[in-house]
Amino acid sequence: MLLTEGQMNDQKGANILVPFLPRARELLADRADDSNPFRTALAERGISAWPAAC
């Protein structure tokens, strides 16, 4: 869990957490965490990103 101030962009928080993610093949996240740099970081760890349904 990462607690941040309300003005912080969700993508910045997601990028901070990438090195601490457990081993996984897939990640289900909401659209706030959908960015090319985040998907690239996940792909480098062998993780496929799936957007959550709205």
Buried (B, 14 or more C-beta within 10 A) or exposed (E): EEEEEEEEEBBEBBBEEBEEEEEEEEBEBEEEBBBEEBBEBBEEEEBEBEEEEE
